[in-house]
Each structure stands twice: as structure tokens, then as C-alpha cells.
Amino acid sequence: MGPLSGFNRLRIGGLRIISRQTHAKEILLEYANHRDVIYELSREILASKQSP
């Protein structure tokens, strides 16, 4: 299991939407932005989680 397991992603044009299912009938929108912004932020978040 990777650090992003449990999250779903959806691409609509130049946008990327990150979400996760919290209950059987509920989906929580975590973040939505342009794809290049999403990728940069996800690299920063993953790097900060790996730091002591």
C-alpha cells in the first residue's frame, strides 16, 4: 500500500480531482486544481511525510 492508497483521482480536461470514499454512499472531495499544481503539491506532501 502506497501513501496515496485509498484516494481516487479524476481528470477533467486540464483539471485533476482527488477524492476518497468515506462511507458506502459518501465521497469526500479532497482537492481540485490544475494538473500541474496537483502534481507539485502531492510531491511536497509526500516529501514532508517522509521527513523525520
N, C-alpha and C positions, 0 to 999 in steps of 0.2 A: 504494500500500500504506500503510495507516494503522498507528499504533503498536500496535494490537491484532490485526493480521493474524496468522493462524496459530493463534489461540486460538478455542475453541468455547465456547458458553455454553448452559446448560440451566436452565430454570426448572421447579421442582417446588413447587407451592403458593407460599409466600412466600419460598422459598429460591432462590438463584442459584448455580450451579456453573460454575466457569471451568476449562477443561481444554485440553489440546493433545495432538495425536498425535505421539509421538516416534519410533516405528517402525511398520512395517506392522501389527503386532499388539499395540501397546502404546499406552495412553492414560494420560497423566500428569495427575492431579488437581492443579491449581494452587491453587485456593481454593474454599471453600464457606461461605456465610453468608447472612443475611437480605438481601433485595434492596437495601434502603436502605443497609446497611453496604457492600455490594459497590460500589454506585454512588459513594458518598463516597470510598472507598479508591481506586477507579480514577481519579477526578478528581485526587486528591492525587498518585498515582503518575505520571500523565501530566504534571501541572504540574511535578513535580520533574525529569522527563526533559527538559523544555523549558528549564529554568533553566541558565545557564552554569556 
